[in-house]
Amino acid sequence: MAIIRDVLPDTILAQVDNLDALVSDKVKVSVACACGAVKEVSTRALKRKWANQPVYLCKSCHIKTYASKPDRITKFQKSFAKIAKTESHRKKCSEAGKKPWRNPESRARIIEATRQDNKINPLKKRARKIALEALKAKPWFLQHMDNMRQSAQKACVISRQNNPELWRALANNFRLDEDEIKEKHRISTIEESRRRWADPEFRRRMMELFNSPEITAKLSARAKQMWANTDYRTKMLALYASPEYKARKSAISKEVNQRTSVKIAKAEALLRQNPISKLEDILASILSDRNVKYDRQFMLAWHLFDFRIKVDGASDILLEVNGDWFQIQRDIAKRTFVERYHSDKFILHTIWEREFASPERLNHILDEMLSPSALEDFNFDDIIAQPATDSTDTKILLGKYHYMGGIGRYRIIVEYRLGDELVASVVFAHPTRDETRCRLGVDKGEILELTRMCIAPRRQKKNFASWILARAVKMARTSTRARCLVSFADQTFDHSGTAYKAAGWEYDGETTPSYYYRDPDGFVMHKKTLYNKARGVHMVETEYADKYKYVRVKTKNKHRFVKWIRS
């Protein structure tokens, strides 16, 4: 074959004699470009394309030369823009792109060529990455991609409804078996998700969507259906128990908690928390009396717990103190969170307000969780008895250990302290009934009733109760103008009045029986306490008792004791 080079003065074929006779599809010649590329073409093709050109150009050089002219670029853009907008062109391009992928052999060749190209020519791969990053920085490209995603989502929904079998087959065929591809897919998904959620409008739309009752119901039904499958449940439980999953969750949690936005959100959540209740103060004092180490307002992830009790060699205890009117939904969320994600580290217990009304019940609950506190010895000479100027400490002491649960009405409070610790309290008040006053023949201001006497459990000691009563009588004599003191020992709670007898009080007979309430576990609540609790939640006494299954029980007679302090 003859090699025709671009050295002819005018045109490539100008000096070729008898050119028409040589033009044929069967006659082949080799032509060489200035860049060194050599190609074998027929003389007919050479004449048709290059007969009037001064030089031969390979395809690459021809595109560079021809397309680099500004007028040609403008003309091409205008013509292509018109063509590209037509539906026929779109279908043609789509069909041309799908056709090679339908053939398994062609698909395998394309995939293999791409892999080899990436291995042999890493610069090309890097160039594509740089070009893609540059496009992502342009708003029009992002808008274009969003439009394409929305269109694809709509098409997918329609296709899924029309042909569910096809979608199941596609889902089964979609496998990320290779670690490299799986990691790329994960990173790209995270980046795209972060970019979209950074848009306030997108975030608002998605929050409205996820909070809608319809979507919530669908997600809940779907989750229940999936977890009802034994294979799925086994697979997920094994995944949650794997060290890799726990390490990943821990790393994610640490990374999230280090974000400034998360720290600000936690601080704002703490500010929105309800103030610490009196019940929590009472429980904190009980735990301190038991020498229990605890943390108050313990934050675990995004949940705030009232107490965290540290237990050596076992799971720590999380304690929640809830009122009877407490919104149970949030408490259920906390329990589910602890049991699902932190059952190996924490155990959650809840103490309800009604249980504080019965110190026996409350101490029984704590004894089930903790070891009982030991008695601590002391000398009576170290105890300081004095009238109370503030009822706060006495309220806490009575709330912890007295079966009535609170301080009630009072005229004078006598406190007994060992250093700064309140170890006992006695409360005097004017009687609510005139029966005893009239029978004893005294005026209203000349009689006081000892309504409360309480000693901290770890300070129980022989003769301490009678010693307390003797000091209380002296305080009542010096601080009031009362002539007579009266008190009652409730046999229902096994109070026989031994301390009153030892302190020199006179036995004055018995009262008529009353009643109290008892729950299914056998713990009791005073009728006045239950009445106050029911009133606090806008219920009547019988309604409150029925709701919490308290049964009314008639009490035994109360022993009445009298102490004359003035003639």
C-alpha positions in Angstrom: 0.0 0.0 0.0 1.1 3.5 -0.8 1.5 6.0 2.1 0.2 9.4 1.2 1.6 12.0 3.5 0.6 15.6 4.1 3.4 17.1 1.9 1.6 17.9 -1.3 1.6 21.6 -2.1 -2.1 22.2 -2.5 -4.2 19.2 -1.6 -3.5 15.6 -0.7 -4.6 14.2 -4.0 -3.8 17.1 -6.3 -0.9 15.4 -8.1 -2.3 11.9 -8.2 -2.8 10.9 -11.8 -5.9 9.0 -12.9 -7.5 9.5 -9.5 -11.0 8.5 -10.5 -9.7 5.1 -11.6 -8.1 4.5 -8.2 -11.1 5.5 -6.2 -12.7 2.3 -4.8 -13.7 0.8 -1.5 -11.4 -2.1 -2.2 -8.2 0.0 -2.7 -6.7 0.7 0.7 -4.0 3.3 1.5 -2.3 4.2 4.7 -2.4 7.8 5.7 -0.3 9.4 8.5 -1.2 12.5 10.7 1.3 15.0 11.8 0.8 13.7 15.4 2.2 10.3 14.2 -1.1 8.4 14.1 -1.4 6.1 11.0 -4.7 4.8 9.7 -5.7 2.5 6.8 -8.6 3.9 4.8 -10.2 3.3 1.4 -9.4 5.6 -1.5 -13.1 6.4 -1.8 -13.3 7.6 1.9 -10.0 9.5 1.4 -11.3 11.4 -1.6 -14.7 12.1 -0.1 -13.3 13.6 3.1 -9.8 14.9 2.3 -9.6 15.6 -1.4 -9.9 19.3 -0.9 -7.9 19.6 2.4 -4.3 20.5 2.5 -3.4 18.1 5.2 -4.7 14.8 6.7 -5.8 15.0 10.3 -6.7 12.1 12.5 -10.0 12.2 14.4 -8.6 13.7 17.5 -6.6 16.4 15.7 -9.6 17.2 13.5 -11.9 17.7 16.5 -9.4 19.9 18.2 -8.8 22.0 15.1 -12.3 22.2 13.9 -14.1 22.6 17.3 -11.6 25.1 18.6 -12.9 27.9 16.4 -15.3 30.2 18.3 -17.9 30.4 15.5 -18.0 26.7 15.2 -18.4 26.3 19.0 -21.3 28.7 19.1 -22.9 27.1 16.1 -22.5 23.6 17.6 -23.9 24.7 21.0 -27.0 26.2 19.4 -27.7 23.2 17.1 -27.0 20.6 19.8 -29.2 22.5 22.3 -32.1 22.3 20.0 -31.5 18.6 19.3 -30.9 17.7 23.0 -34.3 19.1 24.1 -36.2 16.9 21.7 -37.9 13.8 23.1 -36.6 11.6 20.2 -33.0 12.5 21.0 -33.5 11.7 24.7 -35.0 8.3 23.9 -32.2 7.6 21.3 -29.5 8.4 23.8 -31.2 6.4 26.5 -31.6 3.4 24.3 -28.0 3.7 23.1 -26.8 3.7 26.7 -29.0 0.8 27.8 -28.3 -1.4 24.8 -24.7 -2.5 25.7 -25.8 -3.2 29.3 -28.5 -5.6 28.2 -26.0 -8.0 26.7 -24.1 -9.9 29.4 -20.9 -10.2 27.4 -21.0 -6.5 26.6 -21.7 -5.6 30.2 -18.7 -7.7 31.4 -16.4 -6.1 28.8 -17.4 -2.6 29.9 -16.9 -3.4 33.6 -13.6 -5.0 33.0 -12.4 -2.2 30.7 -13.4 0.4 33.3 -11.5 -1.5 36.0 -8.4 -1.9 33.9 -8.6 1.7 32.8 -8.7 2.8 36.4 -5.7 0.6 37.3 -3.6 1.5 34.3 -4.6 5.2 34.1 -5.1 6.5 37.6 -4.8 10.1 36.3 -8.0 9.7 34.3 -9.8 8.5 37.4 -8.5 11.5 39.4 -9.5 13.9 36.5 -13.0 12.5 36.6 -13.2 13.0 40.4 -11.9 16.6 40.0 -14.4 17.3 37.3 -17.3 15.9 39.4 -16.3 18.0 42.4 -16.2 21.1 40.3 -19.7 20.3 39.0 -21.0 19.7 42.5 -19.9 23.3 43.4 -22.2 24.7 40.7 -25.9 25.4 41.8 -27.3 24.6 38.4 -25.8 21.1 38.5 -27.1 20.4 42.0 -30.6 21.6 40.9 -30.4 19.4 37.8 -29.4 16.4 39.9 -32.3 17.0 42.4 -34.7 17.2 39.5 -33.4 14.0 38.1 -33.7 12.3 41.5 -37.3 13.4 42.0 -38.2 12.2 38.5 -36.5 8.9 39.2 -38.3 8.6 42.5 -41.7 9.2 40.9 -40.8 6.7 38.1 -39.7 4.1 40.7 -42.9 4.5 42.7 -45.0 4.0 39.6 -42.9 1.1 38.4 -43.0 -0.6 41.8 -46.7 -0.4 41.9 -47.1 -1.7 38.4 -44.5 -4.5 38.6 -43.6 -5.5 42.2 -42.0 -8.8 41.0 -39.4 -6.9 39.0 -38.5 -4.8 42.0 -38.1 -7.8 44.2 -35.8 -9.3 41.5 -33.8 -6.1 41.3 -33.5 -5.9 45.1 -32.2 -9.5 45.2 -29.6 -8.7 42.5 -28.3 -5.5 44.2 -25.4 -6.7 46.3 -22.5 -4.8 47.5 -20.1 -7.8 47.8 -16.8 -6.0 47.3 -15.5 -4.1 50.3 -14.2 -1.3 48.2 -17.5 -0.7 46.5 -19.4 -1.0 49.8 -17.2 1.6 51.4 -17.6 4.0 48.5 -21.3 3.5 48.5 -21.5 4.2 52.3 -19.3 7.4 52.0 -21.2 8.8 49.0 -24.6 8.1 50.8 -23.4 9.9 53.9 -22.1 12.9 52.0 -25.2 13.2 50.0 -27.4 12.9 53.1 -25.5 15.5 55.0 -25.7 17.9 52.0 -29.4 17.6 51.7 -30.2 17.8 55.4 -28.1 21.0 55.6 -30.8 22.6 53.5 -33.3 24.2 56.0 -36.2 23.8 53.5 -35.4 20.1 52.9 -35.1 19.5 56.7 -38.5 21.2 57.3 -40.2 19.1 54.6 -38.7 15.9 55.9 -39.6 16.6 59.5 -43.2 17.3 58.5 -43.2 14.1 56.5 -41.8 11.9 59.3 -44.0 13.4 62.0 -47.2 12.9 60.0 -49.5 10.2 61.5 -49.7 8.3 58.2 -45.9 7.9 57.8 -45.5 7.1 61.5 -48.1 4.3 61.2 -46.6 2.9 58.0 -43.1 2.8 59.5 -44.3 1.3 62.7 -46.3 -1.4 60.8 -43.3 -2.1 58.6 -40.9 -2.4 61.5 -43.3 -4.8 63.3 -43.6 -6.9 60.2 -39.9 -7.1 59.7 -39.2 -8.0 63.4 -41.9 -10.7 63.3 -39.7 -12.5 60.8 -37.6 -15.0 62.8 -34.7 -14.9 60.3 -34.6 -11.1 60.3 -34.8 -10.9 64.1 -32.0 -13.4 64.6 -29.8 -11.6 62.0 -30.3 -8.2 63.7 -29.8 -9.5 67.2 -26.5 -11.1 66.1 -25.5 -7.8 64.5 -26.3 -5.8 67.6 -24.3 -8.2 69.7 -21.2 -8.1 67.5 -18.1 -6.3 68.7 -17.8 -4.5 65.4 -21.3 -3.0 65.7 -20.8 -1.9 69.3 -17.4 -0.3 68.3 -19.0 1.5 65.4 -21.9 2.8 67.5 -19.5 4.0 70.2 -17.4 5.8 67.6 -20.5 7.4 66.1 -21.8 8.4 69.5 -18.4 10.0 70.4 -18.2 11.9 67.1 -21.8 13.2 67.4 -21.3 14.2 71.0 -18.3 16.3 70.1 -20.3 18.5 67.7 -21.0 22.0 68.9 -24.6 21.8 67.7 -25.2 18.7 69.8 -23.7 20.2 72.9 -25.9 23.3 72.4 -28.9 21.1 71.9 -28.1 19.2 75.1 -27.7 22.4 77.1 -31.0 23.7 75.8 -32.7 20.4 76.6 -31.4 20.7 80.2 -32.8 24.1 80.5 -36.2 22.9 79.4 -36.2 20.1 82.0 -38.7 20.5 84.9 -37.3 21.7 88.2 -36.2 19.1 90.7 -39.2 17.9 92.7 -39.5 17.6 96.5 -39.8 13.8 96.1 -36.3 13.7 94.5 -35.0 15.7 97.4 -36.5 13.2 99.8 -35.1 10.3 98.0 -31.7 11.9 97.8 -31.7 12.3 101.6 -32.8 8.7 102.1 -29.9 7.5 99.9 -27.5 9.7 101.7 -28.7 8.2 105.0 -28.0 4.8 103.6 -24.5 5.9 102.6 -25.3 5.2 99.0 -23.2 6.8 96.3 -25.3 8.4 93.6 -25.4 11.0 90.9 -28.4 13.3 90.4 -29.7 14.4 87.0 -27.6 11.8 85.2 -27.5 12.3 81.4 -27.4 9.1 79.2 -27.4 10.0 75.5 -30.4 12.4 75.1 -32.3 11.1 78.2 -32.0 12.6 81.7 -32.5 10.3 84.7 -33.2 11.5 88.2 -30.5 9.3 89.9 -27.6 7.0 88.9 -26.6 4.7 91.8 -23.1 3.1 91.4 -23.0 -0.6 92.3 -19.6 -2.3 92.6 -19.3 -5.5 90.5 -22.8 -5.1 89.0 -24.9 -3.0 86.7 -25.5 0.6 87.9 -29.0 1.5 88.9 -31.0 4.3 87.2 -33.8 5.7 89.3 -36.7 7.7 88.1 -39.1 9.5 90.6 -42.4 10.1 88.9 -45.6 11.8 90.1 -49.0 10.0 89.8 -49.9 12.4 87.0 -46.6 11.8 85.1 -46.8 11.5 81.3 -46.0 7.8 81.0 -45.0 8.0 77.3 -41.7 9.6 78.0 -41.0 7.0 80.8 -41.7 4.2 78.4 -39.2 5.7 75.9 -36.5 5.8 78.6 -37.1 2.2 79.6 -37.0 1.0 76.0 -33.8 3.0 75.4 -32.1 1.5 78.4 -33.2 -2.1 77.8 -32.4 -2.0 74.1 -29.0 -0.3 74.1 -27.6 -0.2 77.7 -29.0 -3.3 79.4 -25.4 -4.5 80.0 -24.5 -1.4 82.0 -27.7 -0.1 83.7 -31.0 -1.3 85.3 -33.9 1.2 85.4 -36.2 1.4 88.4 -39.2 3.8 88.8 -40.5 5.0 92.2 -44.0 6.6 92.1 -45.3 9.4 94.2 -47.9 7.3 95.9 -45.1 5.0 97.2 -43.6 7.9 99.1 -46.8 8.1 101.2 -45.8 4.8 102.8 -42.3 4.8 104.3 -42.5 1.1 104.8 -43.2 0.5 101.1 -40.5 3.0 100.0 -37.9 1.4 102.2 -38.9 -2.0 101.1 -38.4 -1.0 97.5 -35.0 0.4 98.2 -34.1 -2.7 100.2 -34.8 -4.7 97.2 -32.2 -2.7 95.3 -29.7 -1.9 98.0 -28.3 -3.4 101.1 -29.9 -2.1 104.3 -28.0 0.6 106.2 -26.3 -0.2 109.5 -27.1 1.4 112.8 -24.7 4.1 114.0 -24.1 4.6 117.8 -24.0 7.9 119.5 -24.2 9.5 123.0 -27.4 11.3 124.1 -25.2 14.1 125.5 -24.2 14.9 121.9 -27.8 15.5 120.8 -29.0 19.1 120.7 -32.8 19.6 121.1 -34.1 23.0 120.0 -37.3 24.6 118.5 -37.1 24.6 114.7 -37.0 27.9 112.9 -37.6 26.3 109.5 -39.7 23.2 108.8 -37.8 22.1 105.6 -35.5 19.5 107.2 -38.4 18.1 109.3 -40.6 17.8 106.2 -37.9 15.8 104.5 -37.3 13.5 107.6 -41.1 12.8 108.0 -41.5 12.4 104.2 -38.8 9.7 104.4 -39.7 7.7 107.4 -43.1 8.6 108.9 -46.1 6.5 107.9 -48.2 9.7 107.6 -45.8 10.9 104.9 -45.8 14.7 105.7 -45.7 17.3 108.4 -49.3 18.3 108.3 -50.5 21.2 110.5 -48.2 22.3 113.3 -47.8 24.8 116.2 -44.2 24.0 117.3 -41.5 21.7 115.9 -38.7 20.3 118.1 -35.6 19.2 116.2 -32.9 16.9 117.5 -29.5 17.3 115.8 -26.3 15.4 116.0 -23.9 18.0 114.7 -25.6 19.2 111.5 -27.6 16.0 111.0 -31.2 16.0 111.9 -31.8 12.6 113.6 -35.3 13.1 115.0 -38.3 15.5 115.1 -41.4 16.0 117.2 -44.3 18.1 116.0 -47.1 19.6 118.1 -50.3 21.1 116.7 -53.7 22.2 117.9 -56.2 19.3 117.9 -58.7 19.2 115.0 -61.5 17.8 117.2 -62.9 19.2 120.4 -63.8 15.8 121.9 -60.6 15.4 124.0 -60.4 19.1 124.9 -64.0 19.1 126.2 -63.6 15.9 128.1 -60.4 17.2 129.8 -62.0 20.6 130.5 -59.3 22.8 128.9 -59.6 25.8 126.5 -58.5 25.6 122.9 -55.2 27.4 123.4 -54.4 25.2 126.5 -54.0 21.8 124.7 -51.6 20.6 122.0 -51.5 17.3 120.2 -48.3 15.5 119.4 -49.0 14.7 115.8 -45.6 13.4 114.6 -42.6 11.8 116.2 -39.9 10.4 113.9 -36.4 9.0 114.4 -34.0 8.3 111.5 -33.7 4.5 111.1 -29.9 4.4 111.5 -30.1 6.4 114.7 -32.5 4.0 116.5 -31.3 3.4 120.0 -32.7 2.0 123.3 -34.5 4.6 125.4 -34.0 7.2 122.6 -37.7 7.7 122.0 -38.5 8.3 125.7 -35.5 10.7 125.9 -36.9 12.6 122.9 -40.4 12.9 124.5 -39.0 14.3 127.7 -37.1 17.1 125.9 -40.2 17.7 123.7 -42.4 18.2 126.8 -39.9 20.8 128.2 -39.9 22.7 124.9 -43.7 22.7 124.8 -43.8 24.0 128.4 -41.3 26.9 127.7 -42.5 27.8 124.2 -46.3 27.7 124.6 -49.0 28.3 127.2 -50.4 24.8 126.9 -51.5 23.0 130.0 -52.0 19.6 128.5 -50.4 17.4 125.8 -52.2 14.5 124.1 -51.0 11.9 121.6 -52.3 8.7 120.0 -50.7 5.4 119.3 -52.2 3.7 116.3 -52.4 -0.1 116.9 -52.9 -0.6 113.2 -49.2 0.1 112.7 -48.2 -1.8 115.8 -47.8 1.3 117.9 -48.6 0.4 121.5 -47.4 3.5 123.2 -44.4 2.0 125.0 -42.3 5.3 124.6 -45.2 7.4 126.1 -45.4 5.1 129.1 -41.7 5.2 129.6 -41.7 9.0 129.4 -44.4 9.3 132.1 -47.5 10.0 130.0 -50.9 8.9 131.3 -53.0 6.3 129.5 -56.4 7.9 128.6 -58.3 5.1 127.0 -59.0 4.3 123.3 -60.6 6.0 120.3 -63.2 4.6 118.1 -62.0 2.6 115.0 -61.3 4.4 111.7 -60.0 3.0 108.4 -57.0 3.0 106.2 -56.1 1.8 102.7 -54.0 -1.2 101.6 -52.7 -2.0 98.1 -52.5 -5.5 96.6 -48.9 -5.9 97.8 -50.0 -5.4 101.4 -48.6 -1.9 101.9 -50.8 0.6 103.7 -51.6 4.3 103.2 -53.3 6.6 105.7 -56.8 7.7 104.7 -55.8 11.4 105.0 -52.7 10.8 102.8 -54.7 9.1 100.1 -57.3 11.8 100.3 -54.6 14.5 99.8 -53.1 12.5 96.9 -56.4 12.1 95.2 -57.2 15.8 95.6 -53.8 16.7 94.1 -54.6 14.9 90.9 -58.2 16.2 90.8 -59.8 12.9 91.8 -62.1 11.9 94.6 -60.9 9.5 97.3 -62.8 6.4 96.1 -61.9 7.0 92.5 -58.2 7.3 93.4 -58.4 4.1 95.5 -60.1 2.2 92.7 -57.6 3.3 90.1 -54.6 2.1 92.1 -56.4 -0.8 93.6 -56.3 0.4 97.2 -58.7 -1.5 99.5 -60.4 0.3 102.5 -59.6 -1.6 105.7 -61.0 -0.8 109.1 -58.4 0.1 111.7 -58.0 -1.0 115.3 -58.6 1.4 118.2 -55.9 4.0 118.9 -54.4 4.3 122.4 -54.7 7.8 123.8 -52.0 9.3 126.1 -52.1 12.5 128.1 -49.3 14.6 129.7 -50.1 17.5 132.0 -47.4 20.1 131.9 -49.2 22.8 133.9 -51.8 22.7 136.7 
